[in-house]
Amino acid sequence: MRDCLGSARFALIAGCLFVIAGCGATNYSQPITTFAEATTNAHSALADLSTTTTAEYTDFLSQRARTDLHLAVKGKDSECELGSVRCRIVLVDPNDPSTEQLFPPAPFLSNLVAVMGDVNTYAQNLAALVADDSAEKATADVNAALGSVEKLANTVAKADGKDKEQETVPSFTTPAGSAVNWLIGQYANYVKLEGLKAATKEAKPVIEKAAAIFKDAAVFGSDPQRVQLTKAFREKIDKFQNDRSSETNLQAAVDAAKLYDDFLQAQPGATFKQMGDAHSALADALQNPNSSWPQVMAQVQNFAAQAKELAKIAQSLAALGTKNKGENK
């Protein structure tokens, strides 16, 4: 009789794990895969945007330095002297020294690119975990994900101006599965689900912090950059107003407006916010068996759409830059 009860209890436990693991895999696979694809796109878009905007703004300042004789082009104060540790050139409006700008400028969005790069590494580890077909592979990928969370935490701390190393993220221990080891496939799914819970739980506060730091991030971090672009636009539109018959002057004003508009429309902060919302939805859903996965998928798709929009703006800026270089030859 005891043997029968023991067998029944064993079958019930195994059956429950079969259902939990199987249904969980069906629900979480697509959102996690889509999230990983979106982080790849977001990181690529941010890197392209950083490269393009830095190059475009460098060319823009170069033109200003050569054509706006009102600007002073000189070595930065207290630099470029005997005993100096730095030597950099700056552009300065003598009437408004606060508009001083380095030439060439520092790379735009470097912190955002670094953080999103680490988020992408973490997301790829989650995607690899979803695709694993054994408990051993799953355990290795969980720990890879946890390792990437630890690196991400340190990158976020530095981006926030804090060099203090974060606490070590604990390794993942494979759940005891002696009662279900004979169900190899389902045991692997069980390990995957528990691993995803552990990894996303550790990552959630780190990614939320990154999203909070960068939620208002813009391509331009200072007013002097906006001042130069608005001044360039006004010069171009005024030049056209003085000769309304000139198609060349009109197109120059349109291009100046387009350049400034693309810079303003690029909203990397919005991409980080959507990424943070999508990840929090994933992490919460994995902890809650009654979650609405369609709602989670909707959050992830919002992030994916934002990443694609950022990529379009980066491409637009690159195309405009190529056009302007061709015309200025």
Helices and strands as residue ranges (DSSP letters): H 2-67, E 72-75, E 89-93, E 96-103, H 110-131, H 135-159, H 184-214, H 223-242, H 247-265, H 268-287, H 293-328
